[in-house]
């Protein structure tokens, strides 16, 4: 793993759990045959580094579903009241 790419990706997505999930999902997609959004730096560039570079260059972003977060919060509050 290229640590410089990791730092650049973390600058775009500062939440480590979100970054880990996004990179994991993207590497899985690349392994399944999806084409990269960036040209590989070399023939043998690791898919992890490709995913990090895609994020660092802003080709992939993380979106937050605020409606889903609100629903989750409501359900947690309902559950807490029942307990």
C-alpha positions as CSV (number, residue, x, y, z in Angstrom):
1,X,0.0,0.0,0.0
2,X,1.3,3.4,-1.0
3,X,1.2,5.5,2.2
4,X,1.3,8.8,0.2
5,X,-1.9,7.8,-1.6
6,X,-3.4,6.8,1.8
7,X,-2.7,10.2,3.2
8,X,-4.2,11.9,0.1
9,X,-7.3,9.8,0.4
10,X,-7.6,10.5,4.1
11,X,-7.5,14.2,3.2
12,X,-10.6,13.7,1.1
13,X,-12.4,11.3,3.5
14,X,-11.1,12.0,7.0
15,X,-13.4,9.4,8.6
16,X,-11.2,6.2,8.8
17,X,-14.2,3.8,9.0
18,X,-15.8,5.4,6.0
19,X,-12.6,5.4,4.1
20,X,-11.9,1.7,4.9
21,X,-15.4,0.7,3.8
22,X,-15.2,2.7,0.6
23,X,-11.8,1.3,-0.3
24,X,-12.9,-2.2,0.5
25,X,-16.0,-1.9,-1.7
26,X,-14.0,-0.4,-4.5
27,X,-11.3,-3.1,-4.4
28,X,-14.0,-5.7,-4.5
29,X,-15.5,-4.0,-7.6
30,X,-12.1,-3.8,-9.3
31,X,-11.5,-7.5,-8.5
32,X,-14.9,-8.4,-10.1
33,X,-13.8,-6.7,-13.3
34,X,-15.0,-3.1,-13.1
35,X,-12.8,-0.7,-14.9
36,X,-10.8,1.8,-12.9
37,X,-11.6,5.5,-13.1
38,X,-7.9,6.3,-13.3
39,X,-5.2,4.9,-15.6
40,X,-3.0,2.5,-13.6
41,X,0.4,4.0,-12.8
42,X,2.0,0.7,-13.9
43,X,1.1,-2.7,-15.2
44,X,1.4,-4.3,-11.8
45,X,-0.2,-1.5,-9.7
46,X,-2.1,-3.0,-6.8
47,X,-5.9,-2.6,-6.8
48,X,-5.8,-1.1,-3.4
49,X,-3.5,1.6,-4.6
50,X,-5.8,2.2,-7.6
51,X,-8.8,2.6,-5.3
52,X,-6.9,5.0,-3.0
53,X,-5.8,7.0,-6.1
54,X,-9.4,7.2,-7.3
55,X,-10.4,8.6,-4.0
56,X,-7.5,10.9,-3.7
57,X,-8.2,12.3,-7.1
58,X,-11.9,12.8,-6.3
59,X,-13.1,10.2,-8.8
60,X,-15.0,8.4,-6.0
61,X,-16.8,10.2,-3.1
62,X,-18.7,9.0,-0.1
63,X,-22.3,10.2,0.3
64,X,-24.2,10.3,3.6
65,X,-27.9,9.3,3.5
66,X,-29.2,11.7,6.2
67,X,-32.7,10.3,5.9
68,X,-31.4,6.8,6.7
69,X,-29.5,8.2,9.7
70,X,-32.6,10.0,11.0
71,X,-34.7,6.8,10.6
72,X,-32.0,4.9,12.5
73,X,-32.0,7.5,15.3
74,X,-35.8,7.3,15.6
75,X,-35.7,3.5,15.8
76,X,-33.0,3.6,18.5
77,X,-35.0,6.0,20.5
78,X,-38.2,3.9,20.1
79,X,-36.2,0.8,21.2
80,X,-34.8,2.7,24.2
81,X,-38.3,3.7,25.3
82,X,-39.5,0.1,25.1
83,X,-36.6,-1.2,27.3
